[in-house]
Amino acid sequence: MPTVPRRALCWIRRDLRLHDHAALTLATQLADEVVVTFVFDTTILDLLVDKDDKRVSLIHQSLQELDSKLQRHGSKLVVRHGDPVVEIPALAQALGCTDVIAGRDYEPSSILRDASVVTALGAAGIQFQTVKDTVIFEGGEMLSQSGTPFRVYTPYSNAWRGKFDQETCAGPLNPDLNKLVPAADLESHSSSWSFEDLGFSENSPSVPAGEDVGLASLDRFVGVVPRYSEDRDFPAKQGTSGLSVHLRFGTISIRDAVRMALSQDSKGADKWLAELIWRDFYQDLLFHNPHVVTHAFQPQFDSVEYPGETSWFDAWCEGQTGYPLIDAAMRCLLATGWMHNRLRMVVASFLTKDLLIDYRRGESHFARYLLDFDLASNNGGWQWAASTGADAQPYFRIFNPVLQSLKFDPDGEFIRKWVPELSMLYGKSIHWPHEASAMELGGANVVIGETYPHPIVNHHLQRDKAIRLLETAKKQ
């Protein structure tokens, strides 16, 4: 009697690639035949405010490239549109799969989703396995000497470096693509996934999508990384990796990123490795502290009543605060879906400490517009800036947005690009036009209050208020 081949369904989520793919590699090791699928998750898509959300286009483009690569191997990507708790079990049964394999996801809602999928698959006699893919060390692997999760980055980083060895990500995890099920056997199992079918319109992102672009970007960064520690804080320079979107959607693997960092002997490469460790740290924090999704990590700050005005929040969102660097950063976000890391800290500090507005409102705004939005990193970064999180910025250390502008955009190049109404100002005036002479303003066609707004708050007064507000909460 012939043996029935073991067939696995590889469910891709945050791993939109073929190279160094943990779940697909495991699937091809376990099974004789493998199908690759992606579900456009309506439980996520239905919550998106903008029906031209650039991230949908980014995912769509990445999947088109992935489908083309699978077709070159005689197979195809099976795409479904719906609730994965329904779609994955139904697809696995229809294809006669014995196993479903996916990369692990550590967000609270994803953990609940996967638990429901386990139950549904189990009822049909199908096994569901997840494998670590988006981090180097996951929750439970990194504990302090007392056996508790880390709450501060530096000891976490030291432990991470101490635990890491070359075997941790010795080489790419490359699947056996000869085991892919032929495309002809999959035609009837895939939904139509045009933008119209998904209920969205195409809106090409500023960051090119796909695995090929991700790997090319990583190669490009090799030439930049030696000066990363010197240039990374200057938004007008090409000093950052530009890889955050690719890491978020898995068009490159975190292992490839770490291998590159370790292959370079420079201060910049070590600094970039430290940033990758921050990424693991925030994922670890979210895994062990799921309450941070809606609550402050430090409970004494959870009941702070922020007195900032709604009109101030609107001005911050629109880049109309009267603080040039803040406005440039916020306009860049709206136009491109990207914001430089230094500017993320500065605008978050400004919202929470100058405008005295709840960090959760800023966190939600970033969640709406950032192409690289990741719950763990976004929440961790905002709580750091608001002084409510783990290893947070001390509440009494508050960024001065004008000094940050002078230091990190000294020539005003970034401001000129995104706040063109100030482009003819020079020197300190472009950083703070409100003290420029009438002659300077007139020569630059700037009319404060008309072509560019007055500052909506006084930084020094608001700083004192923020310190008192947070100091009171900390004592309580």
N, C-alpha and C positions, 0 to 999 in steps of 0.2 A: 504494500500500500504506500503510495507516494506521501512524503512528508509535506504538510501544509506550511508554506513559508511564513515566518513571523514578520508581521508588518507593523511599523511604528509611524505615528504621526508626530512630526516635529512642529510644535507650535511656537513660532517666533513672535516676540513681543518687543523687547528692547535690544534686539540683536539682529538688525537688518543687514546681514552680510553673509558671506560664505566662508571667508578666511577666519581662522582662529575662532571657530564657533563651537562652544562647549556643548550645547544641547544637540546640535546636528551631529557632532562627532560621537556623542554617546548613543544617539539613535542608530547610527550606522554600525556601531559596535554591537549593539544588542539585537538588531533585527536584520532580516534578509532583504527587506524592502522598506523604503522610507518615502513618506510624503511630507512636503513642507507646506505649512499653511499659515496664514495671517488673518486675524479677525479685526475688521473695523468695528470697534467696540461702541455700540450705541449708548451704553451707560456712561461713556466718557464723551462721545461726540455730542450727545443731546444737551450736555451742560455747557458747551462752548458758546460764548456770547456771539462771536462773529462767524457768520457763515462763509466768510472768505478767509478763515484762519490760516495763516501761512504754514502752520505746522502740519495741517492736513495735506497741503501741497507738497511739503517736504517729505512726509511719509510716502505719499503717492509716488513721487519721483523715485525715491529709494526702492520702493517695491517694484516699479517698472524695470529698473536696472537689475534687481535681483531675479525677477521673472525671466528677463532676457538671458541671464547667466544659466539659470536652470534649464531653459529651452536649449541652450547650446549643449547641455548634457542629456538631451532627449526627454526632459521632464517639464514641469511647469509649476508655478506657484498657485496653490488653491486658496482663493480669497473668499471670505465670508463676511457678511454684514449683519450684525445683530448682537445679542447678548452672548458672550462666550460661554456662559454657564449652560446655555442651550445649544449653541452652535458647535462647540467642540465635542461634546458627547455624541451629538447627532452625526457629525462628520466622521468621527472615529468608528461608529457602528456601521455607517453606510460603506466605509472603505474596508471594513473587516480588520481593523487594527486591534492588536493585542496590547499595545503600549502607546501612551502619549508622553512626550518628553518636552520640557520647556526650561528656559533659564529662570532662576528664582528672582522674585520681585519682593521687596521688603516694605512697600507701602502698606499701611493698615487695610485699605480697601482692596488691594491686590491679594493680600493674604486671605481675606474673607472670600474673595472671588475664587481663589484656587482651592480653598476648602470645599466650596460648593461644587466645583468641578470634580474634585476627588470623590465626593459622595455620588454624583451622577454617573461618573465612569465606573465606580465600584459596583453600582447596581447592575451595570451591563457586563461586569466581569473584565473590565479593562483597567490596567495599571496606569497610574499617573506618577511620573518621577520629575522632579526639578533638579537642576544642577546649578552650582555657583558660576556666574558668568560676568556680572556687572561690577564686581568688586574683587580685590585681592583677598581680603579677609572679611568675612561676614559676621553677623551677630552671633555671639557665643564663642567665636574663635579668639577674640581679643578681650581678655579680662585682666584686671589688676592683680597684684599679688594676693589681695584679700579675696579674690574670686568674684569681684563685682565689676560691672561695666564701667568704663572710663567716662569721666565727666569733664576732663580737661585735655586739650589737644596735645600739649608737649609730652606728658607721660604716655599718651596713646601713641604718638609718633615714635617715641623712643622704643616702646614695646613692639610697634609695627616693624621698625627697622631691625630690631633684635630677632624677631620671629622669621622675617623674610630670609629666604635663601634662594639660590639659583633654581632649585627644583620647583619652587612655587610657581614659576611660569617659565620653565626651561625653554620651551619652544612652542610654536603654534599648534593649536588643536585643530587639525584639518580632517574633515569628514571624508569618507569614501563615497564619492558622488556616483560611483558605478552602481550603487544600490538604489538610486532614485527610481521611483515608479514611472513608467513611460507616460508621456503627456496624453496619449490617446485614451488611457484608462482613467483620466482625471477630468476630462472635459465637462462631464455632466455634474460635477461636484462643486464647481466654482461659481460664485455669484458674479454678476456684472458689477464692476467697481469703478465706473466712470464717476466724475464729480457729481453729475446730475443724479445718478443713482444713490450717491452718498448723501445728497442734500446739501452739497457745498459747491462753491465756485472756485475755480483755480486762481491762486494768488501766489505767483512764484516768489519764494523766499530770497532774501539777499545772500544767503549762504547756499552755494550749490550743494545739491543733495547726492547721496549715494556712497557706496563703498569705495569706488575708484577715486572719487574726490577726497574721501576721508584719508585713504592711504597716501595719496599725493600730498595732502596737507601735512600729514605726519612727516613725510620725507622733506617737505619744504622747511618745516620747523627745525630740522636737524641743523640747518645753517643759521637759524636765529637763536637757538637755545643757549649758545655760549654767552650772549649778552642779556639773557632773560632777566636775571636778577637786577641789572642796571636799567633796563628799558621797560619792564613790565608795567610800571605805574604811570607811564606817559601815554595818554589816550591818542595823541596825534601820531605816535610812532607805531610801526608794525612790530611791536615787541612781545606780543602774546602769542599763544599757540594757535588760536582760532579753532580749537578742536572741541570746544565744549558741546556744540550741537552734535558732532559725530560721536562723542562719548555718550551723550544722552540717548540717542537713538540706536547706538550700537553699530554704526557704520564703520567704526574701528573698535577694536577690543581694548579694554583697560590693560590687558596683558601686553599688547603691542606697545601701548603708551609707556608702561613701566619699563619694558625692555629697552626702548629707545633712550629713556632717561638714564638708565644704568649703563648704557653703552657709551655715554659721553662723559668724559672726565673734565667737568667744568663746574664752577660755582652756579652757573645758570641752570645746568641740568639738575643739580642737587636741589635747587630752589623749586624747580618745576616738579620734581618728585615729591617735595613737601606739599605742594598744592594737590597732587594726586592723593596723597595721604589724607589731606583735609576732606577730600571727597569720600573716602572710605569712612572717616570719622563721623561725618554727618549721616551717612547711611546707618552706621552703628547706633548713633544717638536715636534716630527715628525708630529703629527696630526695637530698642530697649525702652523707649519712652514714647509710645504712640500718642499719648495725650498732647504732645506738642503741636499736633495738627490744629488744635483749637485753643490750647491753653499755653500759658507761659511755662517754660521749662522750670524757672524758679518761681514757685507758687506765690511768694510774697508780692510779685509784680502782676499777678493775674487780675487783681481787682483795681488796678490803676485807672482812674477816670481821666482820660486825656481831654483837655479843654480846647483843643484846636478847632478852628472853624471849617465848615464844609467848603466854603469858598476858597480857603487856603489849599485844601486838598485838590480841588478842581484846578487851581492855578499850577500846582505842582505837577499834576498829571499832564497838563497841556504845555508845560515848559514856559510858563508866564509868571515866574516868581519875582523877577527883577534881580536875580542872582545869576549871572551869565553862565557859569559852569554848570549849575543845576539845570538851567533851562536847556543848555546844549545837550546834556546827557539825556534828559527826558524826551526831547524832540528826536534824538537819535534812536531811542527805544521805539517810539511810535512809528518811525519811518522804516526801521530795519529789523526790529525784533531782537536787537543785540544791544548790550551795554558793557562797556569796559569794567573789569572787576574793581578797580580803584573807584570808579564813579558809582558803582553799585553801593559801596560803603558810604560815600559822601552823600548821595541823594537819600539814602536810608537814614543816615544820621540827621540830615536836614529835616526830613519829614517828622521823625520822632522826637528830636531834641529842639529844633527851631520852631517847627509848626505845631509841636505837641499833639500829634495825631497818632492814634493807635497803629502800631506796626502791622497789625493784621490787614489794615486797609491797603497799605503799601505792598504787602506780600501778595494780596489778591490782584493788585494791578500788575505786578510783575508776572504772576501766574497767567494772566490773560494775554500778555504781549511777548514774553520772552520765548524765542525759538528754542532755547536750551533749557526751558523750565523743567526743573526736577524738584519734586516736593522736598526731599531731604535737604538738598543744598540751599534751596530758596528759603525754607523755613529756618534752617540753621544760620544763614547769613543775616536774615532780618532780625532774628532774636539776638544775634551777636551785636548788631548795630544798635538795637533798642535797649541793650543791657539787661535783657530778660532771660537770656539763654545760657547754654553751657559755655564755660570759658569765655564769657561775654566781654565786650569792651566795657571797662569800668564806667559807671554812670556819670562820673565827674569828668571823664575825658570825652570831649565833644569836638568834632571837626569844625573848624572855621572855614566855611566854603570859599571865602575870598583868598585866604592863605593857601588852601589846597589848590586853587586855580593858579595862583602865582607860582607855586612850586612845581606843579605837574603839567601845566599847560603854559609855560612861561612866555611863549611868543603869541599866545592866543590863537594858535592854529586850529585847534579843535573847536573853540568857540566861534571862530569866523565861519567854519564850515556849517555849523548848525544854528547859529544865531546871526544870519547874514545882515540883519539891520544894524549890527555893531561892527561890521567887517572893516570899516574905515577908521576905527579907533586903534590906538597903539599904546604900548607901555602899560602902566597900571590902569589906564582908563578902560581898556577892554575887559578887565577883570572886575572893575567897579566904576561904571560910567557915572554914577550918581555924585561923584566928587570931581568930575572933569570940568574944565572951564567952559564957559559959554562959547568961546572961540573954538575949542576942540569939538564940542558937540555940534556946533553949527557947521564946521568944516566936514564933519562926518555924516551930516544929515540925520542926526539923532535928536529927537525931541522926547525927553523923559516924560512919561505919562501919556504919550501919544504913539510914537513909533516903538518905544520900549517901556515896559511898565516900571513904576516905582517899586522898590523892594516891599514885599508884602508884610515883612516883619523886621524888627531890629535884632540882629543876631545876638548881640551882647545881652540885651534884656531877656531874650527868650532862653539863652543859655542858663542864666541864673534861675529862671523859672523851672527849667527842666531839672536842674540839680536839686532844687527844693522838692519838686514833685517825686522824683525817684528816691531821694534820701528819706523822705517820709515813708514811702512804701517799703523801703528796705528795713527801716527800724520796726515797722509793724510786722 
